[in-house]
């Protein structure tokens, strides 16, 4: 059996929903339906930042990791953490995972913040994920929340977190990239 580690924040954790409705669980079910022998590990932690991820990744590396889905950074963007700091932290997480699992395949889930944020920050933030994927030779999901953000029918009442239907869209975006690595 191979292992897929989903390492992220509240989007990965399925904030406000039963664990079975979070997109990593939906992908576990899809893997089983399609006959793949993979175990999904959901390491989503609501509120986590890339800095927090650097400190907590080690405990998830006790198990072998064949595929890492790195979906951290949204909270960095909401807090205005400099893009270079987020990049450095995500690079360090990847370094730690590769040290323990040299053959790991990596997917980076891109995040965006609204362009209404003043200055160049929104553009720098959006660009950091694509550049990191290129530098790390990783697969890339351009924007995990594509089609979900701003759609009240796909979000919880807070307007920030996907509801069960929104989580299905996150699963679809991820599956398109993940299936190529299986």
Beta strands, then each sheet from edge to edge (+ up, - down):
strand 1: 2-8
strand 2: 38-44
strand 3: 67-71
strand 4: 105-109
strand 5: 139-141
sheet 1: 2+ 1+ 3+ 4+ 5+
end
